Amino acid sequence: MSSTKSERRSRNRVEVRLPVTVKPKDGSAEQIAYTRDLSAQGIFFYSDSKITEGSQLEMVLILPKEITAGERKWVCCQASVVRVEAGTGQGFGVAAVFDRLDVMPEIPQ
């Protein structure tokens, strides 16, 4: 009998380390975290602070061209935490699904 977990993701994830600004909606302090991987539907990142499962987050990050099928884009996301892993030397591992994802306008230079 196999003990492997079935894959529940409906989209491919991209393994990429990117900075992400995370602001919990419970009023906790904003922080900078780093992604492990992400897809068009969700994100896994490492946080120095513990974030509880079920928390609502606001995040700002750059989606890579592998996700947008074109150019990198700044986005502001609303997300729900679905899993938290205990500290592994890189902080706490946090998996979240995107509830809303808004592309931010480019600022001309």
C-alpha positions in Angstrom: 0.0 0.0 0.0 1.4 3.4 -1.0 1.7 6.2 1.5 2.4 9.0 -0.9 0.1 12.0 -0.9 -1.9 12.8 -4.0 -1.1 16.1 -5.7 -3.9 18.6 -5.1 -2.6 21.5 -7.1 -4.4 22.2 -10.4 -1.6 24.5 -11.7 2.1 24.0 -12.0 4.2 25.7 -9.4 7.4 27.6 -10.0 10.3 27.2 -7.6 11.6 30.7 -7.1 13.0 32.7 -4.2 11.5 36.2 -4.3 10.9 38.8 -1.6 7.3 39.2 -0.6 5.8 41.9 1.7 3.3 40.2 4.1 0.8 42.0 6.2 -1.5 39.9 8.4 -5.0 41.4 8.5 -5.1 40.8 12.3 -3.0 43.9 12.8 0.4 42.2 13.3 3.4 43.9 11.9 4.2 43.9 8.2 7.3 41.8 7.3 9.4 40.8 4.4 9.4 37.0 3.7 10.8 34.9 0.8 9.0 32.5 -1.4 10.0 28.9 -1.9 7.5 28.4 -4.8 4.3 29.8 -6.2 1.6 29.3 -8.8 -1.2 31.4 -10.2 -3.3 30.0 -7.3 -1.1 30.1 -4.3 2.2 30.6 -2.6 4.6 28.9 -0.1 7.0 31.3 1.7 9.2 31.3 4.8 8.4 33.8 7.6 10.4 34.7 10.7 7.2 35.2 12.6 4.6 32.5 13.2 1.4 33.0 11.2 -1.6 30.9 12.2 -3.5 28.6 9.8 -6.7 30.4 8.7 -5.1 33.8 8.9 -6.0 36.4 6.2 -3.0 38.1 4.6 -2.3 41.0 2.2 0.9 40.5 0.1 2.8 42.4 -2.4 5.3 40.7 -4.8 6.5 40.4 -8.3 5.1 37.4 -10.3 7.7 36.0 -12.6 7.1 35.6 -16.3 6.6 31.8 -15.9 3.4 32.6 -14.0 2.1 35.5 -16.1 3.0 34.0 -19.5 4.7 37.2 -20.5 6.4 39.9 -18.4 7.1 40.1 -14.7 4.3 41.9 -12.9 3.9 43.6 -9.5 0.7 42.3 -7.8 -1.2 42.9 -4.5 -2.8 39.7 -3.2 -5.4 38.8 -0.6 -4.6 35.3 0.6 -5.8 32.7 3.2 -3.2 30.6 5.1 -4.0 26.8 4.6 -0.9 25.3 6.2 2.0 26.3 8.6 5.1 24.1 9.1 7.2 24.4 12.2 10.5 26.3 12.0 13.1 24.5 9.8 16.0 26.8 10.2 14.5 29.2 7.6 11.7 30.3 9.8 8.1 29.1 9.6 6.9 27.6 6.3 3.5 29.1 5.2 1.3 27.8 2.4 -1.5 30.2 1.3 -4.1 30.3 -1.5 -4.8 33.5 -3.3 -8.3 34.8 -2.8 -7.8 37.9 -4.9 -4.9 39.0 -7.1 -4.7 42.6 -8.5 -2.0 43.6 -11.0 -0.5 46.9 -9.9 0.1 49.7 -12.5 3.6 50.3 -13.8 5.2 53.6 -12.7 6.9 55.2 -15.7 10.5 56.3 -15.0 
